[in-house]
Amino acid sequence: MNWRLAAVPATLIPILIIAIQFDIDIEDILAIGFLPFIATVFVMFIKLGLQGIKFAYITKKFLGNIDSSLKLAGVRVGSEFIKFTTPMFVGAEFVVIYYLHKKGVKPSQATWVAIMDIVTEVFAMGLLAILAGVLALINGSIVVGVIILGTSITVTTLWMVLFFLSSKRTFQIPKSIEKLATRFAKEKGSKYITQTNTWMDEICTMSRENLKTPESKKIFTISFLLSIASWIFYGISFFIIAIATNHMIGIFDSIMAVMGANAIGNLPITIGGSGLAEFGIVAYLNNLNPFDFSVLEGVSEWNAVIGWRIATYYVPIVVTWLLLVKLALSKISKNEKI
């Protein structure tokens, strides 16, 4: 965990470069105002809270009353710290799997819950990002549109295909990897391969048992709608900052800009999409090439974008870390296990 804490200051580097390159000083950021900034932070925590509520809902529906809804939601929100400090926003699923396993849940069941949570989130994010990419192309922003569509379609399709395909076939470790593991790690490698194949077999079995039932379809639909709502609030967060800095933008345009920027931030280049999201949102709003610094120098939204990034990334990263340490990584007594 220490290296992740060290990664947080590294995410400040792109922000500092942007501030220097485009002559943004502290007065520009403070011009946002205290109340709009707090409102933006509040909206961001509504977004995170909806993610937590969704995870608690999925967990209770599939695993029963293994913990309080509040604690399950807190664990899920805390897991976002891992996403904030990794490229492509991955890793939160391992935290919830780890926590559920500590509670006595079988790894395959914990993984199934995590997958349902991820897939509904990715599906909702993907649909909104694809819409943003299409609108970018229509408005003549070719580079931005292509990047958004390329990233969002690839990630969404991959997750959805694997998710629904798991109910039709059983995935196993490829034979080539199995041979390499056995060759170099001997008995230990063979043991881990066997355990992994058993784990994957159990997950696929759960997919076959659950995906076709009316109850599972209902859970998927409600979880998907909660994900859509959470991403909409994420888009609204920029709307508040933009209006506070006298940049006139509609709520729909704000949501599309944020979702487009989020797709660009998913490129595995920087930690937590730092720098990419900022350039992406400015480029989307102005139909510009996000990798051409020269055309971005005359843009006036930089103070709003940096203020938005502080409110929706740097403030939540502190809170999610506290929840991660306090809830997800804390020791669980025997009487708390199921």
GUZA-221607 format. One line per 5 residues: number of its first residue (from 1); for each residue x, y, z of N, C-alpha, C. Coordinates in steps of 0.05 Angstrom, whole numbers. Example, Ala and Ser with C-alpha at 12.3 -4.5 7.8 and 13.67 -1.06 7.14 Angstrom:
<atoms>
1) 264:-114:156:246:-90:156:264:-66:156; 257:-45:142:273:-21:143:258:1:157
</atoms>
This chain:
<atoms>
1) 16:-24:0:0:0:0:17:25:0; 41:23:11:59:47:12:65:58:-16; 69:40:-35:76:50:-62:52:64:-74; 28:56:-66:4:71:-77:3:99:-65; 10:102:-40:11:129:-28:32:146:-42
6) 54:133:-50:75:148:-64:65:155:-92; 46:140:-103:36:145:-130:19:170:-131; 6:177:-108:-12:200:-108:3:226:-115; 26:232:-103:40:257:-112:48:256:-141; 52:232:-152:60:230:-181:37:239:-198
11) 12:237:-189:-11:246:-205:-12:276:-206; 2:289:-188:2:319:-188:20:330:-211; 38:314:-220:57:324:-241:42:334:-266; 23:319:-277:9:329:-301:-6:355:-295; -18:357:-270:-32:381:-263:-14:405:-262
16) 10:402:-251:29:423:-249:39:432:-277; 43:412:-294:51:418:-322:30:434:-336; 5:426:-333:-18:441:-345:-19:469:-334; -16:472:-308:-17:499:-296:5:517:-306; 29:506:-309:52:522:-320:48:528:-349
21) 41:507:-365:39:510:-394:18:530:-402; -5:530:-387:-27:547:-395:-32:570:-375; -11:576:-359:-11:600:-342:-35:601:-324; -39:579:-309:-61:578:-289:-49:582:-262; -58:602:-247:-47:606:-220:-69:600:-199
26) -61:603:-174:-79:596:-152:-104:613:-151; -101:638:-160:-125:656:-160:-146:646:-180; -137:634:-202:-156:623:-221:-172:600:-209; -158:583:-193:-172:561:-181:-191:570:-159; -182:590:-143:-198:600:-121:-223:615:-131
31) -221:624:-157:-244:639:-168:-269:621:-171; -266:595:-168:-288:577:-169:-308:583:-147; -297:590:-124:-314:596:-100:-317:571:-82; -320:577:-56:-322:555:-37:-346:538:-40; -370:550:-42:-395:535:-44:-397:518:-69
36) -390:528:-93:-391:511:-116:-371:488:-114; -348:493:-102:-328:472:-99:-339:450:-80; -351:458:-58:-362:439:-39:-385:424:-52; -402:438:-68:-424:425:-82:-414:404:-101; -391:410:-115:-380:390:-133:-370:366:-119
41) -356:370:-96:-347:348:-80:-371:331:-70; -392:344:-62:-416:330:-53:-428:313:-75; -430:324:-99:-441:309:-121:-423:285:-128; -397:289:-126:-378:267:-131:-382:244:-111; -388:252:-86:-392:231:-66:-420:218:-69
46) -439:231:-81:-464:218:-89:-458:196:-109; -440:203:-128:-432:184:-149:-419:159:-136; -400:164:-118:-387:142:-104:-407:126:-86; -425:141:-73:-444:128:-56:-463:110:-71; -471:118:-95:-488:100:-112:-473:75:-120
51) -447:77:-125:-431:53:-130:-431:35:-106; -428:47:-82:-429:31:-58:-456:17:-53; -477:32:-58:-504:21:-55:-508:-2:-74; -499:1:-99:-502:-20:-119:-487:-45:-110; -463:-42:-100:-447:-66:-91:-461:-79:-67
56) -471:-64:-49:-485:-75:-26:-510:-90:-35; -524:-79:-54:-548:-91:-65:-542:-118:-78; -522:-119:-95:-514:-143:-109:-504:-164:-89; -488:-156:-69:-478:-175:-50:-500:-188:-33; -519:-172:-24:-540:-183:-8:-559:-201:-24
61) -563:-194:-49:-581:-210:-66:-568:-238:-72; -542:-239:-76:-529:-264:-83:-518:-279:-59; -510:-265:-38:-497:-278:-15:-512:-276:11; -534:-261:11:-550:-259:36:-539:-237:54; -548:-238:79:-541:-217:98:-514:-222:112
66) -493:-220:96:-466:-226:107:-454:-202:122; -465:-178:117:-455:-154:130:-475:-132:127; -472:-110:141:-491:-88:139:-487:-74:112; -509:-63:101:-507:-49:76:-488:-26:77; -488:-12:100:-470:11:103:-441:3:101
71) -434:-19:114:-406:-27:114:-398:-38:86; -416:-52:73:-410:-62:46:-406:-38:27; -423:-18:30:-421:5:12:-395:20:18; -387:21:44:-362:34:51:-338:20:40; -339:-6:41:-317:-22:29:-314:-17:-1
76) -337:-16:-14:-336:-11:-43:-326:17:-50; -334:37:-35:-324:64:-39:-294:65:-33; -286:52:-12:-257:51:-5:-240:38:-27; -252:18:-40:-237:4:-61:-231:22:-85; -245:45:-87:-240:64:-109:-212:76:-107
81) -200:75:-83:-173:86:-80:-153:70:-98; -158:44:-101:-141:28:-118:-144:37:-147; -169:42:-155:-174:51:-182:-161:79:-187; -162:96:-167:-151:122:-170:-120:122:-173; -107:100:-165:-78:100:-165:-67:79:-183
86) -82:70:-203:-72:52:-223:-80:61:-251; -64:55:-271:-72:61:-299:-98:45:-306; -115:57:-323:-139:45:-332:-160:40:-310; -156:51:-286:-175:50:-265:-182:21:-257; -163:3:-256:-168:-25:-249:-158:-30:-221
91) -168:-52:-209:-158:-61:-183:-178:-61:-160; -200:-45:-163:-219:-44:-141:-232:-71:-136; -235:-87:-157:-248:-113:-154:-233:-131:-136; -206:-129:-135:-190:-146:-118:-195:-140:-88; -201:-115:-83:-206:-106:-55:-232:-119:-45
96) -253:-117:-61:-279:-128:-52:-278:-159:-50; -264:-171:-69:-260:-200:-68:-246:-208:-42; -224:-193:-36:-209:-198:-12:-226:-195:13; -242:-174:14:-259:-169:37:-279:-191:41; -293:-198:19:-314:-218:21:-302:-245:29
101) -278:-251:19:-265:-276:26:-258:-276:56; -249:-253:67:-244:-251:95:-269:-256:112; -292:-250:100:-317:-254:114:-326:-283:113; -311:-300:98:-317:-328:96:-331:-336:71; -333:-318:51:-346:-324:26:-326:-339:8
106) -335:-359:-6:-318:-374:-25:-307:-355:-46; -281:-358:-54:-270:-341:-75:-286:-339:-100; -298:-361:-109:-314:-360:-134:-339:-343:-130; -352:-345:-107:-376:-329:-102:-368:-299:-99; -346:-293:-85:-337:-266:-82:-330:-254:-110
111) -318:-270:-126:-310:-261:-153:-335:-256:-170; -355:-273:-168:-379:-269:-183:-393:-243:-176; -394:-237:-150:-406:-211:-142:-390:-188:-153; -363:-189:-151:-346:-168:-162:-350:-165:-192; -352:-187:-206:-356:-186:-235:-382:-173:-243
116) -404:-180:-228:-429:-168:-234:-428:-138:-229; -414:-130:-208:-410:-101:-202:-395:-87:-224; -373:-100:-233:-356:-88:-254:-370:-86:-280; -383:-108:-288:-396:-109:-315:-418:-88:-317; -435:-85:-297:-456:-65:-299:-444:-37:-300
121) -422:-32:-285:-409:-6:-286:-397:0:-313; -382:-20:-324:-369:-17:-350:-390:-14:-372; -412:-29:-370:-433:-27:-391:-445:1:-391; -452:11:-368:-463:38:-366:-444:59:-376; -419:57:-366:-398:76:-374:-394:75:-404
126) -393:50:-415:-387:46:-443:-409:58:-461; -434:54:-454:-456:65:-470:-455:96:-471; -451:108:-448:-449:137:-446:-425:148:-461; -402:134:-459:-378:142:-473:-381:139:-503; -393:118:-512:-398:113:-540:-415:136:-552
131) -436:143:-537:-453:165:-545:-436:191:-547; -419:196:-528:-401:219:-528:-383:219:-552; -372:195:-559:-354:192:-582:-368:198:-608; -393:188:-610:-409:193:-635:-414:222:-638; -422:236:-616:-427:264:-617:-402:280:-624
136) -379:271:-614:-354:284:-621:-348:283:-651; -353:259:-663:-349:256:-692:-368:274:-708; -393:274:-699:-413:291:-712:-405:320:-712; -393:329:-690:-385:357:-687:-358:363:-699; -346:343:-712:-321:347:-727:-296:343:-711
141) -299:333:-686:-275:327:-669:-266:298:-675; -252:295:-697:-245:268:-706:-226:253:-687; -204:266:-679:-185:253:-662:-197:244:-636; -211:263:-623:-224:257:-597:-244:235:-600; -261:237:-621:-282:217:-625:-271:189:-630
146) -250:187:-646:-238:161:-652:-226:149:-626; -212:165:-610:-200:155:-585:-222:146:-566; -242:162:-563:-264:154:-544:-278:129:-553; -284:127:-579:-298:103:-589:-280:79:-588; -255:83:-595:-236:60:-595:-233:48:-567
151) -229:66:-548:-226:57:-520:-251:45:-508; -273:59:-511:-298:51:-498:-310:25:-511; -309:24:-537:-320:0:-551:-303:-25:-544; -276:-21:-544:-259:-44:-538:-264:-55:-509; -263:-37:-490:-266:-45:-462:-294:-56:-457
156) -315:-43:-467:-342:-52:-462:-347:-79:-475; -339:-82:-500:-343:-107:-514:-329:-130:-501; -304:-125:-493:-289:-146:-480:-302:-157:-455; -311:-138:-437:-323:-146:-412:-350:-160:-417; -367:-149:-435:-393:-160:-440:-392:-188:-453
161) -373:-191:-472:-370:-217:-485:-361:-239:-465; -341:-232:-449:-331:-251:-429:-352:-258:-408; -367:-237:-401:-388:-241:-380:-409:-261:-390; -421:-256:-413:-442:-272:-423:-432:-299:-434; -407:-299:-444:-396:-324:-454:-390:-344:-432
166) -385:-333:-408:-379:-350:-385:-403:-368:-377; -427:-361:-386:-450:-377:-380:-454:-400:-401; -438:-399:-422:-441:-418:-443:-417:-437:-445; -394:-429:-434:-371:-447:-435:-354:-442:-410; -337:-461:-404:-319:-459:-381:-292:-450:-389
171) -283:-428:-378:-256:-418:-384:-235:-432:-367; -212:-438:-379:-190:-450:-365:-164:-437:-373; -143:-440:-357:-117:-429:-364:-107:-442:-390; -98:-426:-409:-88:-437:-435:-66:-458:-430; -66:-479:-446:-46:-500:-443:-17:-490:-444
176) -13:-470:-461:15:-460:-464:25:-448:-438; 7:-433:-424:14:-421:-398:17:-442:-377; 0:-462:-378:1:-485:-359:28:-499:-361; 37:-504:-386:62:-518:-390:86:-502:-380; 85:-475:-384:107:-458:-375:107:-457:-344
181) 84:-455:-332:82:-455:-302:93:-481:-290; 85:-503:-302:94:-529:-293:124:-532:-297; 134:-522:-319:162:-525:-326:180:-510:-307; 172:-485:-301:190:-467:-285:184:-468:-255; 159:-473:-248:151:-473:-219:146:-501:-208
186) 149:-521:-226:146:-549:-218:119:-554:-204; 120:-567:-180:96:-575:-166:79:-551:-157; 93:-530:-148:79:-506:-139:64:-494:-162; 76:-492:-186:63:-481:-209:39:-498:-217; 42:-525:-216:20:-542:-223:-3:-539:-203
191) 4:-535:-178:-16:-531:-157:-33:-505:-162; -19:-483:-168:-33:-458:-173:-50:-459:-198; -40:-473:-218:-56:-476:-243:-82:-491:-237; -80:-513:-222:-103:-529:-214:-123:-512:-198; -113:-497:-179:-130:-480:-162:-144:-459:-179
196) -129:-447:-198:-141:-426:-215:-162:-437:-233; -157:-461:-245:-176:-474:-262:-202:-481:-247; -199:-490:-222:-222:-497:-206:-238:-472:-200; -224:-451:-193:-237:-425:-187:-252:-415:-211; -240:-416:-235:-253:-407:-259:-277:-424:-266
201) -275:-450:-261:-296:-469:-267:-320:-462:-249; -315:-456:-224:-337:-449:-205:-351:-424:-213; -335:-404:-223:-347:-378:-232:-365:-383:-256; -355:-398:-275:-371:-404:-299:-396:-420:-292; -394:-438:-273:-417:-452:-263:-438:-434:-251
206) -429:-414:-235:-447:-394:-224:-460:-378:-246; -445:-371:-267:-457:-356:-289:-479:-372:-302; -475:-398:-307:-496:-414:-319:-520:-416:-301; -515:-418:-275:-538:-421:-256:-553:-395:-252; -540:-372:-255:-552:-346:-248:-562:-329:-271
211) -547:-328:-293:-553:-309:-314:-580:-313:-327; -590:-337:-327:-615:-342:-341:-640:-339:-323; -635:-335:-298:-658:-333:-279:-670:-305:-280; -697:-303:-276:-710:-276:-276:-699:-258:-254; -692:-270:-231:-681:-254:-208:-654:-242:-216
216) -637:-257:-229:-611:-246:-237:-614:-224:-258; -633:-228:-276:-638:-207:-296:-648:-181:-283; -664:-184:-262:-674:-161:-247:-650:-147:-233; -633:-163:-220:-610:-152:-206:-592:-138:-226; -587:-150:-249:-570:-137:-269:-582:-110:-278
221) -608:-110:-283:-621:-86:-293:-620:-63:-272; -627:-70:-247:-626:-49:-226:-597:-39:-222; -578:-57:-223:-550:-50:-219:-540:-32:-242; -549:-39:-266:-542:-23:-290:-554:6:-287; -578:8:-278:-591:34:-275:-577:51:-254
226) -569:38:-232:-554:52:-211:-527:62:-222; -515:46:-240:-489:54:-252:-493:78:-270; -515:77:-286:-521:100:-304:-524:125:-287; -539:123:-265:-544:146:-247:-517:156:-236; -500:138:-228:-474:146:-216:-457:161:-236
231) -456:152:-261:-441:166:-281:-453:193:-289; -479:195:-288:-493:220:-293:-485:241:-272; -484:233:-247:-475:251:-226:-446:259:-230; -430:241:-240:-402:248:-246:-401:270:-267; -418:268:-287:-419:289:-308:-429:315:-297
236) -449:314:-279:-460:339:-267:-439:353:-251; -420:338:-240:-399:351:-223:-384:372:-238; -378:368:-264:-364:388:-280:-383:411:-286; -408:406:-290:-428:427:-296:-427:448:-274; -426:440:-249:-426:459:-226:-401:476:-227
241) -378:464:-231:-353:479:-233:-353:498:-256; -362:489:-279:-362:505:-304:-379:530:-300; -403:526:-289:-421:549:-285:-409:569:-266; -396:558:-245:-384:576:-225:-361:593:-236; -349:584:-258:-327:598:-270:-336:612:-296
246) -362:616:-298:-375:631:-321:-370:618:-348; -368:591:-349:-367:576:-374:-394:564:-378; -409:575:-397:-436:566:-402:-436:539:-416; -447:519:-402:-449:492:-413:-474:479:-402; -487:464:-419:-511:449:-410:-504:424:-395
251) -523:414:-380:-518:390:-364:-511:366:-382; -526:363:-404:-521:341:-422:-493:343:-434; -485:367:-443:-459:370:-454:-437:365:-434; -442:372:-409:-423:367:-387:-420:337:-383; -442:323:-383:-441:293:-379:-425:280:-402
256) -431:289:-426:-417:278:-450:-387:284:-449; -380:309:-441:-352:316:-440:-337:300:-419; -350:296:-396:-337:281:-374:-334:252:-382; -354:240:-395:-353:212:-403:-332:208:-425; -330:228:-443:-310:226:-463:-282:228:-451
261) -279:247:-432:-253:250:-419:-246:225:-403; -266:213:-391:-262:188:-375:-252:166:-393; -263:164:-417:-254:143:-436:-225:148:-445; -218:173:-449:-190:180:-456:-172:174:-433; -182:179:-408:-166:174:-384:-161:144:-380
266) -177:127:-393:-174:98:-390:-150:88:-406; -138:104:-423:-114:96:-437:-92:91:-416; -79:67:-417:-60:60:-396:-33:75:-398; -35:101:-394:-11:118:-398:-3:131:-371; -22:142:-356:-16:155:-331:-32:143:-308
271) -23:148:-284:-37:138:-260:-63:153:-256; -85:138:-254:-111:150:-250:-120:168:-272; -108:165:-296:-116:182:-319:-108:211:-315; -89:216:-297:-81:244:-291:-69:256:-316; -79:280:-323:-69:294:-347:-86:287:-371
276) -91:261:-376:-107:253:-398:-136:262:-396; -148:259:-372:-175:268:-368:-178:298:-372; -158:313:-362:-160:342:-364:-158:351:-394; -139:340:-408:-136:347:-436:-160:337:-452; -171:314:-444:-194:303:-458:-218:320:-456
281) -224:330:-432:-248:346:-428:-247:373:-443; -223:385:-443:-220:410:-457:-222:406:-487; -209:384:-497:-209:378:-525:-237:372:-535; -252:357:-518:-280:350:-526:-297:374:-528; -295:393:-509:-312:417:-509:-305:436:-532
286) -280:434:-542:-272:453:-562:-266:440:-589; -272:414:-592:-268:400:-617:-238:402:-626; -220:396:-607:-192:399:-613:-177:373:-609; -152:372:-618:-135:349:-615:-123:350:-587; -130:330:-570:-120:331:-542:-90:328:-539
291) -76:320:-560:-48:317:-559:-32:339:-573; -47:360:-580:-34:383:-594:-34:406:-574; -12:411:-560:-11:432:-540:-15:460:-552; -7:463:-576:-8:490:-588:-37:500:-592; -55:481:-599:-83:490:-603:-99:491:-577
296) -86:482:-555:-100:482:-529:-93:506:-513; -73:522:-522:-63:544:-505:-83:567:-503; -100:570:-522:-119:593:-521:-145:586:-507; -147:562:-496:-172:552:-484:-175:565:-456; -200:573:-450:-205:588:-425:-216:570:-403
301) -222:544:-408:-234:527:-388:-214:514:-369; -189:520:-371:-169:505:-356:-173:508:-326; -181:532:-316:-185:535:-287:-208:518:-278; -230:516:-294:-252:499:-287:-245:470:-287; -229:462:-306:-221:434:-308:-203:426:-285
306) -184:442:-278:-166:436:-256:-181:436:-229; -199:455:-226:-216:456:-202:-233:431:-200; -244:423:-223:-261:398:-223:-244:374:-216; -220:373:-226:-203:350:-221:-196:348:-191; -191:371:-179:-185:371:-150:-209:361:-134
311) -232:371:-141:-257:364:-127:-265:335:-130; -260:324:-154:-270:297:-160:-249:275:-159; -224:283:-154:-202:263:-153:-186:266:-128; -175:289:-122:-156:292:-100:-171:293:-73; -194:304:-71:-209:302:-46:-220:274:-41
316) -233:261:-61:-242:234:-57:-220:214:-51; -196:219:-62:-174:199:-58:-166:197:-29; -169:219:-14:-163:219:15:-184:203:30; -210:208:23:-232:194:37:-232:165:30; -228:158:5:-228:129:-3:-205:114:10
321) -182:128:14:-160:114:27:-167:108:56; -180:127:70:-188:123:98:-207:100:100; -227:99:82:-246:77:82:-233:50:76; -214:51:57:-200:26:50:-185:14:74; -171:31:88:-155:22:111:-174:14:134
326) -194:31:139:-211:26:162:-230:2:158; -240:-2:134:-260:-23:130:-249:-48:115; -239:-43:90:-232:-65:73:-207:-80:83; -188:-66:94:-162:-79:101:-160:-84:131; -181:-78:146:-180:-82:175:-184:-112:181
331) -176:-120:205:-179:-148:213:-208:-153:220; -217:-177:213:-244:-185:219:-244:-207:241; -258:-202:262:-259:-222:284:-275:-246:276; -272:-268:290:-285:-293:283:-315:-291:283; -326:-276:303:-355:-273:305:-367:-256:283
336) -350:-242:267:-360:-226:245:-363:-242:219; -349:-265:219:-350:-282:195:-376:-297:193; -383:-303:167:-409:-317:163:-405:-347:169
</atoms>
